[in-house]
Amino acid sequence: MTWQVWLTFLGASVVISLSPGAGAIASMSTGLRYGLRRGYWNIAGLQIGLVLQIAIVAVGLGALLANSALAFSAIKWFGVLYLVYLGIRQWRAAPTDIADAPPVADGSAAMVARGFLVNASNPKAVVFMLAVLPQFLDPTSPLLPQYLVIAATMVAIDMLVMTGYTALASRVLRVMRSRRQQLGVNRTFAGLFFVAATFLATIRRVTPV
């Protein structure tokens, strides 16, 4: 991969990460509820899920997913149900005393797992990568080093962007004072999870020609 190709891929990675999606919603929701420091556990889980998606494409399973209606549907509907679960959880989240520290009911491992599942349960992202990533690969050179560069680039950019989303939401936590404000924000994020679930449910597998 030349520097020119890498810079182009870097720009594409920024656009992809900035695009609002389930990962961004999960990051803002976590930042709102737990603050930036604990929000990093969710970000770590998102990146593990992202690496898994890249690995699936790298080993060729992405093509199988793209061509298997059953596999695509199974992963898609798992993702839909999981986003609905997160939405219900956010809707039911109780307001907290802003003078106190953010709630720590969820352990670090649970937050990592939640972030991982948000990314890992999105088959459309794998199919998207299957269509996009080969454009940045040089088939005459070893593929593993190129995929490692791609993974490192995407993870670095996505971590920065998700940190920004989490930090932005954590600042909201500091200015919310009333129970009504907190309930309103919690239910707004719950609604965003439901919208993301609805969007994922409408996705259809592209039938190979």
Protein Blocks (a to p, Z undefined) as FASTA:
>chain_A
ZZklmmmmmmmmmmmmmpgcfklmmmmmmmmmnojmlmmmmmmmmmmmmmmmmmmmmnop
mmmmmmmmklmmmmmmmmmmmmmmmmmmmmmpccddfkbccdfkbcfklmmmmmmmmmmm
mmklmmmmmmmmmmmpcfkbcfklmmmmmmmmmmmmmmmmmmmmmmmmmmmmmmpmbfkl
mmmmmmmmmmmmmmmmmmmmmpccdddZZ
